[in-house]
Amino acid sequence: MECEPCEPAPTAKGPKTRVPLKIEETLAGIAIGILGIITFANVVVRYLTNFSFAFTEEFSIFLMILVAFIGGSSVMAKGGHLKITFVVDRFSPERKRAIGLASNALTAFMFLLLAVFGGRMAWDEFRYEVTSPGLGIPTWFYTMWMPVISLAIFGRAVGVLLRAWRRED
């Protein structure tokens, strides 16, 4: 029996957005690449010299959180977030639409709150000169990205909300 050559899977092309989705995809790729390089370098150095780079754990945690937030922004625009629709699927199409609109509005509001409170936290860390325990780096360097990316996710959520309102999806 002969196997047919596998066809490449279709790419998950997102909806038309004003801000290209390539921005998040490129930033996430760069962050994952840096994460891979520093982790690989740490493993090689630890194996060869029995010594570890101290900064890799702190940076790795930061990069993993950064990738999660950036990925969340991209997935928000594509409508790929996990949805539990067991109950909602039994409603009429109009009620499903209303619940979807409310869900998107609440998601946008939550990320707006996260941006505001995350910004306040980063500002406090800057103002009080809080440093990380491992390397002594100012922690606002790590936390300043949370409000920035939360605003990006808020923007993506508003875009999804507007497209759903206009019934473009």
C-alpha positions as CSV (number, residue, x, y, z in Angstrom):
1,M,0.0,0.0,0.0
2,E,1.4,3.3,-1.1
3,C,1.2,6.5,1.1
4,E,0.3,9.7,-0.6
5,P,2.5,12.6,0.1
6,C,1.1,14.7,3.0
7,E,-0.2,18.0,1.9
8,P,0.8,21.0,4.1
9,A,-1.9,22.0,6.5
10,P,-3.7,25.2,5.6
11,T,-2.3,28.2,7.5
12,A,-4.5,29.7,10.1
13,K,-5.1,33.1,8.5
14,G,-6.7,35.5,10.8
15,P,-9.3,38.1,10.1
16,K,-8.6,41.3,8.4
17,T,-7.4,43.7,11.1
18,R,-6.1,47.3,10.9
19,V,-3.0,46.4,12.8
20,P,-1.3,43.3,11.2
21,L,-1.2,40.1,13.2
22,K,2.4,39.6,11.9
23,I,3.5,42.1,14.7
24,E,2.6,39.7,17.5
25,E,3.7,36.6,15.6
26,T,7.2,38.2,14.9
27,L,7.6,39.4,18.5
28,A,6.6,36.0,19.9
29,G,9.0,34.3,17.5
30,I,11.9,36.5,18.6
31,A,11.1,36.0,22.3
32,I,10.9,32.2,21.8
33,G,14.2,32.3,19.9
34,I,16.0,34.2,22.6
35,L,14.5,31.9,25.2
36,G,15.8,28.9,23.3
37,I,19.3,30.4,22.9
38,I,19.8,31.3,26.5
39,T,18.4,28.1,27.8
40,F,20.6,26.1,25.4
41,A,23.7,28.1,26.3
42,N,22.9,27.5,30.0
43,V,22.6,23.7,29.5
44,V,25.8,23.5,27.5
45,V,27.8,25.6,30.0
46,R,26.4,23.7,33.0
47,Y,27.2,20.4,31.3
48,L,30.8,21.4,30.4
49,T,31.8,23.4,33.4
50,N,29.3,22.5,36.2
51,F,28.6,26.2,36.4
52,S,25.3,27.9,35.6
53,F,24.4,31.3,34.2
54,A,22.4,33.0,37.0
55,F,20.5,35.3,34.7
56,T,18.9,32.6,32.5
57,E,16.2,31.6,35.0
58,E,15.1,35.2,35.6
59,F,15.1,36.1,31.9
60,S,13.4,32.7,31.0
61,I,10.5,33.4,33.3
62,F,10.1,36.9,31.9
63,L,10.3,35.7,28.3
64,M,7.7,32.9,28.9
65,I,5.3,35.4,30.4
66,L,6.0,37.8,27.5
67,V,5.3,35.0,25.0
68,A,2.0,34.1,26.8
69,F,0.8,37.7,26.6
70,I,1.9,38.3,23.0
71,G,0.2,35.0,22.0
72,G,-2.9,36.0,23.9
73,S,-3.1,39.2,21.8
74,S,-2.7,37.3,18.5
75,V,-5.3,34.6,19.5
76,M,-7.7,37.3,20.7
77,A,-7.8,38.8,17.2
78,K,-8.3,35.3,15.6
79,G,-11.1,34.4,18.0
80,G,-9.2,31.3,19.2
81,H,-9.5,31.7,22.9
82,L,-11.0,28.8,24.8
83,K,-14.8,29.0,25.0
84,I,-17.0,26.8,27.0
85,T,-20.2,26.7,25.0
86,F,-22.1,23.7,26.3
87,V,-25.0,25.9,27.5
88,V,-24.7,28.7,25.0
89,D,-25.0,26.4,22.0
90,R,-28.5,25.5,23.0
91,F,-29.7,29.2,22.7
92,S,-31.2,30.9,19.6
93,P,-28.7,32.6,17.2
94,E,-29.7,36.0,18.5
95,R,-29.1,35.1,22.1
96,K,-25.8,33.4,21.1
97,R,-24.8,36.7,19.5
98,A,-25.8,38.8,22.5
99,I,-23.8,36.5,24.8
100,G,-20.8,36.6,22.5
101,L,-20.9,40.4,22.4
102,A,-21.2,40.6,26.2
103,S,-18.3,38.1,26.6
104,N,-16.1,40.1,24.2
105,A,-17.0,43.4,26.0
106,L,-16.2,41.9,29.4
107,T,-12.9,40.5,28.1
108,A,-11.9,43.9,26.7
109,F,-12.8,45.6,30.0
110,M,-10.8,43.0,32.0
111,F,-7.7,43.7,29.9
112,L,-8.2,47.5,30.2
113,L,-8.3,47.0,34.0
114,L,-5.1,44.8,33.8
115,A,-3.4,47.6,31.8
116,V,-4.4,50.3,34.3
117,F,-3.4,48.3,37.4
118,G,-0.4,46.8,35.8
119,G,0.7,50.3,34.8
120,R,0.3,51.4,38.4
121,M,2.3,48.4,39.6
122,A,5.1,49.1,37.2
123,W,5.1,52.8,38.2
124,D,5.3,51.9,41.9
125,E,8.2,49.5,41.2
126,F,10.0,52.3,39.3
127,R,9.2,54.9,41.9
128,Y,10.4,52.8,44.8
129,E,13.4,51.4,42.9
130,V,12.4,47.7,43.5
131,T,15.1,45.3,42.2
132,S,14.9,41.6,41.4
133,P,16.4,39.3,44.1
134,G,18.5,37.3,41.6
135,L,20.3,39.9,39.5
136,G,19.3,43.2,41.1
137,I,17.7,44.4,37.9
138,P,15.0,47.0,38.4
139,T,11.7,45.0,38.3
140,W,9.8,47.7,36.4
141,F,11.8,46.5,33.4
142,Y,9.9,43.3,33.6
143,T,6.5,44.6,34.6
144,M,6.3,47.6,32.3
145,W,5.4,45.2,29.4
146,M,2.3,43.9,31.1
147,P,0.3,47.1,30.7
148,V,1.6,47.7,27.2
149,I,0.6,44.2,25.9
150,S,-2.6,44.3,27.9
151,L,-3.5,47.5,25.9
152,A,-2.7,45.6,22.7
153,I,-5.0,42.7,23.8
154,F,-7.7,45.3,24.8
155,G,-7.4,46.7,21.2
156,R,-7.7,43.3,19.7
157,A,-10.7,42.5,21.9
158,V,-12.4,45.8,20.8
159,G,-11.7,44.9,17.2
160,V,-13.3,41.5,17.7
161,L,-16.2,43.2,19.4
162,L,-16.7,45.6,16.5
163,R,-16.5,42.9,13.9
164,A,-19.0,40.8,15.8
165,W,-21.3,43.8,16.2
166,R,-21.1,44.4,12.4
167,R,-21.5,40.7,11.8
168,E,-18.2,40.5,9.8
169,D,-17.1,37.2,11.4
